[in-house]
Amino acid sequence: MEFNDIHIGMKCGSKKGSGTVTWIDGSTRTIYMANTDDNNSFEVDYDEIIYDPQAHNREDTYY
């Protein structure tokens, strides 16, 4: 997945957890996400995004 493929509203997994993309900073390649469980925000670097076509929760349940 390329950096340009990421968009607001997209569900992503990362080393810090899964969430929904809320904002993207192209200059620093930082992605801001809201946690899917409690809506807390966190930020991850593009390199921390885990490419997987399925969205995951913390229990590793697949759709």
Legacy VTK file of the C-alpha trace (Angstrom):
# vtk DataFile Version 3.0
C-alpha trace
ASCII
DATASET POLYDATA
POINTS 63 float
0.000 0.000 0.000
1.285 3.426 -0.926
0.991 6.523 1.275
-1.393 8.087 -1.263
-3.769 5.101 -0.899
-4.581 6.084 2.690
-7.658 8.296 3.082
-9.805 9.739 5.856
-12.423 7.265 7.053
-10.311 4.248 6.143
-9.927 1.477 8.732
-6.271 0.606 9.330
-4.243 -1.598 11.584
-0.948 -0.515 13.069
1.587 -1.606 15.629
-0.231 0.695 18.101
-3.702 -0.723 17.395
-6.561 -0.537 14.923
-8.571 2.548 14.136
-10.212 4.860 11.647
-8.081 7.472 9.877
-9.162 10.960 10.965
-6.365 13.124 9.573
-3.253 12.705 7.405
-0.132 14.888 7.548
1.605 14.448 4.208
4.657 16.516 5.165
5.638 14.229 8.065
3.865 11.084 6.768
1.969 10.866 10.051
-1.485 9.325 10.200
-3.896 10.253 12.984
-6.433 7.605 13.888
-9.359 7.157 16.284
-9.448 3.892 18.200
-12.354 1.681 17.123
-13.202 0.676 20.708
-13.284 3.962 22.626
-12.699 6.662 19.978
-9.434 7.841 21.600
-7.059 9.418 19.096
-3.508 8.300 18.458
-0.893 8.933 15.808
1.269 6.541 13.832
3.995 6.904 11.245
3.259 5.549 7.779
5.866 2.812 8.357
3.841 1.525 11.325
0.729 0.813 9.228
0.142 -2.903 8.769
-1.136 -3.663 5.293
-3.942 -6.179 5.507
-7.142 -5.946 3.466
-9.238 -7.015 6.474
-9.959 -4.778 9.473
-9.043 -6.228 12.855
-10.040 -5.607 16.403
-7.833 -6.368 19.359
-9.148 -9.916 19.616
-7.985 -10.613 16.037
-11.505 -11.318 14.825
-11.744 -11.358 11.042
-14.726 -10.312 8.980
LINES 1 64
63 0 1 2 3 4 5 6 7 8 9 10 11 12 13 14 15 16 17 18 19 20 21 22 23 24 25 26 27 28 29 30 31 32 33 34 35 36 37 38 39 40 41 42 43 44 45 46 47 48 49 50 51 52 53 54 55 56 57 58 59 60 61 62
